Amino acid sequence: MSRSPKSRGAGGGPRSGETSKTPSGAGSKPRSADPAAPAVGGVGPYWRRSREPLQILVFVLPLAAVYEIGLLIASRGDWSQPRLLAYRKVEEAFEAMGLATAGSALPAILIVVAILAWQVLSRRSWKVHWPTTLVMAAESIALAFPLILFATLLSSVAVPAQAADGGATPGVVGRVVMSVGAGLYEEFLFRWITIATIHALLVDGLRVADRTATGIAVVISSGLFMIAHGSQEPMRMVFYFGSGVFFSLVYVLREFGVAAGTHVAYDVLVELLAAFRA
């Protein structure tokens, strides 16, 4: 990066007290996650396009579809599927607002509506650059490997970074579908909503400097991510906190799409490696 630290916050963020509002109502996000930010480090158009809301929507829609179809199949009794904790928490929020009758796909609908609102408010082009979507997938897979190495160094065997809310253990196909949902909905809950909300409270409410607010938001969201997985084993707790920090940094620097894709890629690869060893 070649930005001056005097004019920007961490990772190109705003000055203290300056925020970038999210259309989802989650508050503000670090400026480094803003797709309107200029390209850095000579990465070129891909760096910008991959952080634009329409590109993110096109990238995450297939992920949401895979998980929702998996839930539909599971509800018909073809195979068992535990509920993802992050997915269930979003459902509970809608139930608290009296919107439970709107259907079980509400979390997916919320993501789509939030990204569409972001797209409309940003007044960006509605033209999709399809090669960017493919490169986002490749980048997500590439970013998953350092996390697999980190998990292997800690426990000899990489473990999925997903939290389920009870239910029977599904087969390989069910676990892969669950991995897709985990990457999407856990990033939405723990990264987009949590980091954006904490950042907004600190910067807008308490006038904390952007870099400090971003760091605090990353630590808190990573701690919540670790707690949500409920492990009592020290090495796994270290892994879940460390992976939370990793996903948070990907989110801050590369936006929600690549963060979700990286989480999905990691969990799917771990499940496939486990199935291969079995």
Secondary structure, 3 states (H helix, E strand, C coil): CCCCCCCCCHHHCCCCCCCEECCCCCCEECHHHCCCCCCCCCCCHHHHHCCCHHHHHHHHHHHHHHHHHHHHHHHCCCCCCCCEHHHHHHHHHHHHCCCHHHCCCHHHHHHHHHHHHHHHHHCCCCCCCHHHHHHHHHHHHHHHHHHHHHHHHHHCCCCCCCCECCCCCCCHHHHHHHHHHHHHHHHHHHHHHHHHHHHHHHHHHCCCCHHHHHHHHHHHHHHHHHHHHCCCCHHHHHHHHHHHHHHHHHHHHHHHHHHHHHHHHHHHHHHHHHHHHC
